[in-house]
Amino acid sequence: MDFSDTPKEAEFRKQARAFLDANATPKSKATPRRDEKEADLIKRAKAWQKLKQENGWACLNWPKEYGGRGATPMELIIWGQEEAKYDVPTGPFAIGLGMCGPTVIAFAGEEQKKRYLPKMASGEEIWCQLFSEPAGGSDVANLRTRAVKDGEDWVVNGQKVWTSGAQYCDYGILLTRTDPNVPKHKGLTMFIVDMKAPGVEVKPIKQASGHSGFNEVYFADVRIPDDHRLGEVGDGWKVSIVTLMNERLAVGSAGGPDAGELLELAQTVELGEEPAIQNQAVREKIATWYCEQAGLKFTKLRVQSALSRGGTPGPENSITKIVSANKLQGIGNFGMDLMDMGGILVDEQPMEGQFQAAWMSAPGLRIAGGTDEILRNIIAERVMQMPGDIRVDKNVPFSEVPQGGKS
């Protein structure tokens, strides 16, 4: 593995740092944890995205004609590394730019690309992804939302769940079932859907943290023009695989307190009558998470090295996601334990309440982008080459698959 920048990449990194230094504030330990209203966050995020687009730093690997820069995957990684060092809002655009945009580029017609991609790149419109369903569990292909052809339109009825950001999104990519009489992976079709269209209802889900980032989305006789279809009728699984591959990269590793922040906390709180860092069990925990942190770093660098040689990321990205989300939850829980009874409080706590926020958000991260169980299967089957799970519904028409425990 070669972790060094090439001369061209080094120049690109220098230019990225110059733009960020001139337009953003670097993160530091003194940077407070933001708890702003959603409307304020969206306004701030749109302004930052527009500024990046106007200066050629938005959607770097997209084609130039659609608002991108035509950059290499390696340059995209370098930009992500540098931007992460600054206090800038990127969350509202992560799904649209990281998952929906690449899917539209790959499968939409030219008219739709020209209509939607530039506004997505500039931050004028925000997108979401509508895959998961209440009865589907972690099996995307088990979805029941139906799309029925009616003239030049499709009429959609059904429900999606855990849709991140749906409450403020303008458009989304929607996976539906268009043919229930073929095996479940073959009867799916993907569409672009207007989230403000008649019949679309978004209901936020209240989370333990007090926020409502996830949503239920209901579709009641929603009409979608056929020219908003992504890919061929019945090819929705093929289209969704492209989205899911990009999702693994977009979700990536979980942000939040790491071994360094835990070490700092252990030096400031007491366990018994001495600093917590003096306790051997505490030091062992910190050392374990430090080793995991180092392993994640070098796994990412391995992907980076492959991209620099023209390769593509493989299923190894599942390792990064599953380890980082579980590590975040463990660190959050341990940090709260070190605070003793004060750990149940969010305000006026050490480290701006980072450990409490991590503990409450980590369960969602362990679901987003694939549950722990699904990711373990991917690692087992595609990385370790172990036999796949037995599928009793293989080659069985979806309409004949037992539902709800009934045969």
PyMOL commands that set and color helices and strands:
alter all, ss='L'
color gray80, all
select helices_A, chain A and resi 7-23+38-54+64-66+73-83+91-107+110-122+140-142+166-168+226-228+236-251+259-268+276-278+280-308+317-338+340-344+350-365+372-383+398-400
alter helices_A, ss='H'
color red, helices_A
select strands_A, chain A and resi 127-130+146-150+153-161+171-177+188-194+200-204+215-225+229-230+270-271+274-275
alter strands_A, ss='S'
color yellow, strands_A
deselect
rebuild
show_as cartoon
